């Protein structure tokens, strides 16, 4: 257990330091926003590029990993949506936001640093493969479901066509720094060119600080959220995200027969706290912002306990 705490506490401690710096205003909001942009646009894409360009992919079955992880994701999205609509009486748009909050984890800013700390370079590969699919899959699903949710609530005009939606998604993905980092890393790997010399030195210098800065900037960004009511619903979604989804990911991984290391990463990826995407979707809907904000904050704070629990569980594998 001491070993697990040695993994979890530094990771979430950096988030806590970032939150404390933001709360005490040692750094301005502008500085925090600039740091977050640097992490998202430069540091994390370079880290992902290095993973995809140099890591050993032997023994990693991408399709089986995706099946186990996204099956758990789909179940949580459906349960979170139905629970929020039936139990808490929210509309279709808020239900979509809630379902997303129950399944969409912060695998980029928290998952990669956590996988590196817990499992080393070997663990970063399955996490990068999850991120590679999660982003385009979720952007497509969200865009299509947003139109349907607006129509069901009678607030959308219903004129958006699937073709125009998919074109818009493709444009967003082509300009997304993380997608670019993934694509360039895969292309570099296929080319067979060794990553050495000055290019390797520059990539390594940026990649080595990516995890630390990602966690620190995540902590600073929590000031944008906070607890905004919706405590019962927020707690229910947090429980689904931190406890039920990792349990499902572990179940599906065992049923599919994933190797132990890949299973461990799938479970820890599922145990990551809710990411910011549900809040962005809620802002687009102009409903569910408080619910998304509360879930992001509660799940991030409580993840220090749940991640330690799941690290202990997967240690038995």
Secondary structure in CASP SS format (residue, H / E / C, confidence):
PFRMAT SS
TARGET T0000
AUTHOR 0000-0000-0000
METHOD secondary structure of the structure
MODEL  1
X C 1.00
X H 1.00
X H 1.00
X H 1.00
X H 1.00
X H 1.00
X H 1.00
X H 1.00
X H 1.00
X H 1.00
X H 1.00
X H 1.00
X H 1.00
X H 1.00
X H 1.00
X H 1.00
X H 1.00
X H 1.00
X H 1.00
X H 1.00
X H 1.00
X H 1.00
X H 1.00
X H 1.00
X C 1.00
X C 1.00
X C 1.00
X C 1.00
X H 1.00
X H 1.00
X H 1.00
X H 1.00
X H 1.00
X H 1.00
X H 1.00
X H 1.00
X H 1.00
X H 1.00
X H 1.00
X H 1.00
X H 1.00
X H 1.00
X H 1.00
X H 1.00
X H 1.00
X H 1.00
X H 1.00
X H 1.00
X H 1.00
X H 1.00
X H 1.00
X H 1.00
X H 1.00
X H 1.00
X C 1.00
X C 1.00
X C 1.00
X C 1.00
X C 1.00
X C 1.00
X C 1.00
X H 1.00
X H 1.00
X H 1.00
X H 1.00
X H 1.00
X H 1.00
X H 1.00
X H 1.00
X H 1.00
X H 1.00
X H 1.00
X H 1.00
X H 1.00
X H 1.00
X H 1.00
X H 1.00
X H 1.00
X H 1.00
X H 1.00
X H 1.00
X H 1.00
X H 1.00
X H 1.00
X H 1.00
X H 1.00
X C 1.00
X C 1.00
X C 1.00
X C 1.00
X C 1.00
X H 1.00
X H 1.00
X H 1.00
X H 1.00
X H 1.00
X H 1.00
X H 1.00
X H 1.00
X H 1.00
X H 1.00
X H 1.00
X H 1.00
X C 1.00
X E 1.00
X C 1.00
X H 1.00
X H 1.00
X H 1.00
X H 1.00
X H 1.00
X H 1.00
X H 1.00
X H 1.00
X H 1.00
X H 1.00
X H 1.00
X H 1.00
X H 1.00
X C 1.00
X H 1.00
X H 1.00
X H 1.00
X H 1.00
X H 1.00
X H 1.00
X H 1.00
X H 1.00
X H 1.00
X H 1.00
X H 1.00
X H 1.00
X H 1.00
X H 1.00
X H 1.00
X H 1.00
X H 1.00
X H 1.00
X H 1.00
X H 1.00
X H 1.00
X H 1.00
X H 1.00
X H 1.00
X H 1.00
X H 1.00
X H 1.00
X H 1.00
X H 1.00
X H 1.00
X H 1.00
X H 1.00
X H 1.00
X C 1.00
X C 1.00
X C 1.00
X C 1.00
X C 1.00
X C 1.00
X C 1.00
X C 1.00
X H 1.00
X H 1.00
X H 1.00
X H 1.00
X H 1.00
X H 1.00
X H 1.00
X H 1.00
X H 1.00
X H 1.00
X H 1.00
X H 1.00
X H 1.00
X C 1.00
X C 1.00
X H 1.00
X H 1.00
X H 1.00
X H 1.00
X H 1.00
X H 1.00
X H 1.00
X H 1.00
X H 1.00
X H 1.00
X H 1.00
X H 1.00
X H 1.00
X H 1.00
X H 1.00
X C 1.00
X C 1.00
X C 1.00
X C 1.00
X C 1.00
X H 1.00
X H 1.00
X H 1.00
X H 1.00
X H 1.00
X H 1.00
X H 1.00
X H 1.00
X H 1.00
X H 1.00
X H 1.00
X H 1.00
X H 1.00
X H 1.00
X H 1.00
X H 1.00
X H 1.00
X H 1.00
X H 1.00
X H 1.00
X H 1.00
X H 1.00
X H 1.00
X H 1.00
X H 1.00
X H 1.00
X H 1.00
X H 1.00
X C 1.00
X C 1.00
X C 1.00
X C 1.00
X C 1.00
X C 1.00
X H 1.00
X H 1.00
X H 1.00
X H 1.00
X H 1.00
X H 1.00
X H 1.00
X H 1.00
X H 1.00
X H 1.00
X H 1.00
X H 1.00
X H 1.00
X H 1.00
X H 1.00
X H 1.00
X H 1.00
X H 1.00
X H 1.00
X H 1.00
X H 1.00
X H 1.00
X H 1.00
X H 1.00
X H 1.00
X H 1.00
X C 1.00
X C 1.00
X C 1.00
X H 1.00
X H 1.00
X H 1.00
X H 1.00
X H 1.00
X H 1.00
X H 1.00
X H 1.00
X H 1.00
X H 1.00
X H 1.00
X C 1.00
X C 1.00
X C 1.00
X E 1.00
X C 1.00
X C 1.00
X H 1.00
X H 1.00
X H 1.00
X H 1.00
X H 1.00
X H 1.00
X H 1.00
X H 1.00
X H 1.00
X C 1.00
X C 1.00
X C 1.00
X H 1.00
X H 1.00
X H 1.00
X H 1.00
X H 1.00
X H 1.00
X H 1.00
X H 1.00
X H 1.00
X H 1.00
X H 1.00
X H 1.00
X H 1.00
X H 1.00
X H 1.00
X H 1.00
X H 1.00
X H 1.00
X H 1.00
X H 1.00
X H 1.00
X H 1.00
X H 1.00
X H 1.00
X H 1.00
X H 1.00
X H 1.00
X C 1.00
X C 1.00
END
